[in-house]
């Protein structure tokens, strides 16, 4: 089976003397226009996208482009080629007698023309070029979810994760920036589909103590009635460990205390932590406690209503 010549310059719509920058711009524009995800109702979009990707793969690489350009003056005729002098073990011409006909399995995802010229899956027979089957599909960025505890988000550091997707699960070490927030993205270069980038979108796991309110945290602190009336110093949990907080006399249930810089984030942009005071009363009283509460009620002039 003879192999049809492909005019990669025509595919990208650039002249043969186009610069590397012009080729890159043309490829990006066409790739956006013909991306299969954006043309789901067009059955030809995927083939067109593969053709654009193949043309870019050749013309962006100086060595592959030089080999391609040396096919000779018959490039514009789009003829069949089967062999002629040149290219070490390859014998190319355009329809000349006695030439070798190359066959291709197409396993790389590129055309027979590409595999014949650059070796394809057959081991790189063409002038030292190797297997380019890794380029069978376009590089694509992918996204996965990364769930962190609030402690992991605030302290950062290395975390080992397992990514499941195409192929076998992969284990990756991820460096978590200290103070990272929900919906932030961590980029892992080259870890996506076909060596694209993998983006990990951060999700914060529910916490047994703290509620997340934007950059701030909130928690409840139960205090006794006498602590609310007389004031007290209590230990309050934070993501940095427990701290002492002073409660002024006459505190009321639902009152909030602010702990500056104890929320989410890092440095000067770190949020605050709000502590909501909840006055709790004993549900079971000893006889002596009941007598004291009754004495207080008789003696006090305070009215809650």
N, C-alpha and C positions, 0 to 999 in steps of 0.2 A: 504494500500500500504506500503510494507516494504521499508526501507530506506537503500541505499547502503553506506557502509563505504567509507570515502575518506582518502587516505594516504597523508596528507599534507607535510610530510617530502619528500616523493617521488616527489610531485608536484614541490617543490623548489630545489630538487636535493641535499639535505643535510642529514647527518646522524641524528639519533634520539638524540644523545648527542651534537648536534651542539650548539655553543654559540649564544648569541643574536646578536653579531657582524657578525657571519657567516650567520645567517639567513637574516640579513639586507642586506648584500652584495649580497647574492644570489637573494633576491627579486628585488633589484634595477637593477641587470644585466638582469634578465628575463623580468622585466617590460619594460625596454628599448627595448628589442628585440621583444616583442610581443605586443607593444602598438598599438591599432587599427589605430591611425593616421599614423603610419609608415607602416602599412600592409593593406592598403585600398583594395587591390585586393584579400585578404585572408579572406573568410567568417568565418573561424574558429578562427581568431585572437582575436575577442572580447570575445568569450567564454573562450579561453585560458587565456586571460588577467584577466577576472573575477575570474577564478580558482586560478591564481597566487595571486591575491589580497586577496581572501578568505583565502588561506593558510597562507599568511603573517599576516592577521588580527588575526588568532588564535595563531600562534607560536611566535609572537612578544610580546604577552601579557602573563605574567607569570601565571595569574589565569586561563585564558582560555586554555593555553598550559597544565597546570597541570591537568585540568579536561579532556582534550582530551587524555593525556597520560594514564589516569587511565582506559581507555576502556578495557585494559587487553591484555593478550598474543595473542589474536586472531586478533590483528590489521593487521598482515602481510597477512592474508588470504583474506582480502577484502570481508568478508561474509556479508550477510544481518543481521541487528540486529533488535530485536523487544522487548527485555526486559530481565532484570536480576537484582539481588540486587545491590543497590548502588545509589548514587547521589540523596539523599532525595526523591523528588517526581518522579524522573526518575527511571525507572526499565529497565536497559539495559542487554541484553546478545546477543550472536551471533547465531541466529537461534534457540534458546531454545524454548520449548513449553510453551504456556500459557502467553507469554509476551505480553505487550501492543504494538500496532502498532501506531506510530505517523504519522500524516499527516501535510502537510505544504502548505500554499498558495503560497509561493515563492515570496511574495510581497516585501521582502527586497532586492531582487536581488541576494542573496546568495542561496546556494543549500539547498535542503530539509535536508540534513545531518547537515548543520550548524544550521539551524533554530530549528531542533529537539533537538540538543545538547545545544544550547544557548538561546532557547526561541523564537527567531525570532520575528515575529509580534504578537505573542500570549501573550506577556506580561511577559516574563522572568520566565518561570516555572522552569528552570534548575538551582537549587542551588544558587538562588539569582542573576543570570545574567539577565540583562535587555534587552530591545529592542535594537538591534544593526542595525536596518534598516538604520540608517544614514550612514552606511558603504557600502551601496548597490553599490555605484560607487566609483572608485578611486578618491582620492583627486587630483585636477588638478589646476595648476596655470592659471589664466586668466589675460588678459590685456585689458585695456580700455583707451580711450584718455581723457586727462585733458587739457582743453584750459584755458590759463591764459593770462591776460593782462600783458604788460611789467611792469606796476606798481606793480601788484601782484607778479610777478616773482622776482622783485628786493627787495621788502619789506618782502615777506614771510608772515607767520601768518596762522590762521585757516580759512578754507574755507569749507562751507557746499555744498556737491554735491549730485546729485541723479543718481544712477546707475540703468539702465534698462537692463534686461537680462532674465535668467530663473526665472520664478515666478514674483511676484509683484515688482515694483520699490522700491529701498532701498535708504534711506537718510543716508549719512555718513559724519562725520566731519574729514577733512584732514588737517594735519599740513604741510604747505608749507615751506620748508627750504628757508631762505633768499638767494637771488642770484641764484636760480635754473635756469638752462638753457634749451633750446629746446632739446627734445629727451631724457632728463633725465627721470628716472623712480622712482616713489615713491611706496614703498611696503606697502600694508595693510595686515598684517598677518591674515590668517584665513577668509578673506572676499571673497575668490574666490569660484569656484565650489567645493561643498562637502568639505568645510573648507580648501581648498587650499589657496594660496596667491593671492591677487589681485594686479596687477601692473598697476599704472597709468602712462602712457607715456605723457610727457609734450609737448604741442603744444603752441606756442606763437601766440596770435591773432594779426592781422594787426593793426598798430597804425596810427592815423591820422597825427602824427608829425615825428616820428622816423622810420628809416629803420634799420633792423638788418643785420649786416655784421659780422657773426661769433660772437665773444665776444664784438664787437664794435657796436656803434650806429652812425647813421648819420642823419643830418637834414640840412635843407636849412635856410638861414637867408638873407632876402632881405634888402638891404641898399640903401640909396639915393646916387646920384653921388657926392655930396659935402661931404658926410660921407666917401666915398671911397677916395676922393682927400685929404681931410683935416684930416682924422682920426676921431674916435668917440668912445664912450662907449655905448654899446647896451645891452639890457636884452635878454638873451638866455635861452630857456626852457631846463631843464634836468629832469631826473626821480626823482631827489632829490629836485626839485623846480627851480625857475629861478635864474640865476647867472649873474653878470656883466662881460662882455667880452670887452677888449680893442681892437679896430681896428687901426692899424698903418696907418699913412698917405700913400697914394699911393696904397691902396689895389685894387686888380683887381677882376673882376667877375670870379667865379670858384675857387678862392683861398680857401684853407681849413685851419681852425684853430682847434687845438687839445685841448680837455679838458680831462686831464688825470684822470682816475679813475671814469669816469661818464658813463661807458658802463655797460655791463651785467656781472654777477658774484658777488663774495663777497670778501671782504678783499683785500689782496695784489694781488689776481688773477683777480680782476675786470678789465674789458676792458676799452677802452676810448670812448669818443664821439667826432665825427668830425663834424664841422660846416662849411658848404659850403656857401661862400658869393656870393650873386647874386645881381648885381647892377640893380636897377629898375629906369626907367626914367618916368616922368609924361607924361600921354597921353593927358591931357587937360591943356592948359596954359592960364593964364590971359594975357591981353595985356602987363601989366608991366613985368610979367615973361618972355614973349617972347622977350621984349626989353633987359632984362638982359642977357638972353641966347645969343642973337645976339651980345651983347657987349662983352661977354666972348669969343665968337667964333672969333670975330674980334681982340681981344686983345691977345688971347693965341697962343703960338707957338707950342703947342702939336699936334702931328699927331698920330692917332690911327692905321695907316697903314704904 
